[in-house]
Amino acid sequence: MRMGIFGGTFNPVHNGHVRTAEEIRRIMTLDRILFIPSGNPPLKSRDLADAADRYAMTVLAVVGNPVFDVSDIELVRKQKSYTVDTVRSLLHDHPHDHLFLILGIDAFLDMPNWYRPDELVSLIDIIVMERPGIASTSIAASPFLADLKPDARGIWRFPGGKTVSLVAVAPHDISSTRIRQLVRSGRNIDHLVPAPVAEYISTHRLYRS
C-alpha cells in the first residue's frame, strides 16, 4: 500500500487541508493518507488548541472518507516529538507499506534545521507541495538537492534510493490563523471547515480568547 503521511498542528483542520490531501493522493496515486496532528509543545502558544481537541477535530474532518485515517502517534508520546522519530515508528508499524512524507515547500527548505535531517531524508520518500508566494524553483536551494538533478517528472533521487517529488496543488485561500481570527470576532466559519469541525469549535468554545 502507498500511504502519505500528512502532519501538522491542524489548529484547526480546515477544508484546504482535506482538499489538498485528496489532490496529492490522486496525483501521487496513493492508497491512503494518514493525518498526524502534532502533540502539545513544551512552550504552547496561547491560541494553540489542546492536542486532544485538534485530534478530535481531525477525526471529524475525515470521518466517512475511506482513504483517510488519523493517528495519535505524536499525542501519546511523552517526550518531545521529532519527525524522524515519528517516521521511524511508522516504518516499524507498516513494514509492508510504501510511505511518503508530505511537506510544504517552506517546511522542506527548513529541514536542515530539524532534528537529524540527514537521517530523515534517508528513511522515507518525500512529497513537497508548492506553496503560494514561494517559487517552485526555490526548492533547488535545499542543500539536500545541491548535487542532484530532477528527472522529467520533477523527482530527485538520492544515492540510497529515496526520492523527493515536487507536486503542484491548487492553492486554497484558507488558513488556520484566519479561521481563529474569525472565531474570536464571532464570525461564521462554516464555509472554511467541515461542518462537524465548526460544530466542535462552537460546542467546546475554542479560539474565543
VENTAFEN-V7979 format. One record per backbone hydrogen bond with DSSP energy under -0.5 kcal/mol. CO is the residue of the C=O (numbers start at 1). NH is the residue of the N-H. Records with the same first field share a line. If there is no record, write none. Layout:
# VENTAFEN-V7979
CO->NH, NH
This chain:
# VENTAFEN-V7979
1->3, 98
2->31, 32
3->100
4->6, 34
5->7, 102
6->36
8->38
10->13
12->11
14->17, 18
15->19
16->20
17->21
18->22
19->23
20->24
21->25
22->26
23->27
24->28
25->30
26->29
32->4
33->35, 69
34->6
35->71
36->8
39->41
42->44
45->48
47->49
50->53, 54
51->55
52->56
53->57
54->58
55->59
56->60
57->61
58->62
59->62, 63
62->65
64->66
65->68
67->33
69->35
71->37
72->75, 76
82->86
83->87
84->88
85->89
86->90
87->91
88->92
89->93
90->94
92->95
94->97
97->99
98->3
99->125
100->5, 102
101->103, 127
102->7
103->129
104->108
105->109
106->110
107->111
108->111
110->113
111->114
114->117
116->120
117->121
118->122
119->122, 123
120->123, 124
125->101
126->128, 165
127->103, 129
128->167
129->105
131->134
133->135
134->131
135->138
136->139
137->140
138->141
139->142
142->145
143->146
145->148
151->154
154->166
155->151
156->164
158->161
162->158
163->126
164->156
165->128, 167
167->130, 169
172->174
175->179
176->180
177->181
178->182
179->183
180->184
181->185
182->187
183->186
189->192, 193
192->15
194->197, 198
195->199
196->200
197->201
198->202
199->203
200->204
201->206
202->205
205->208
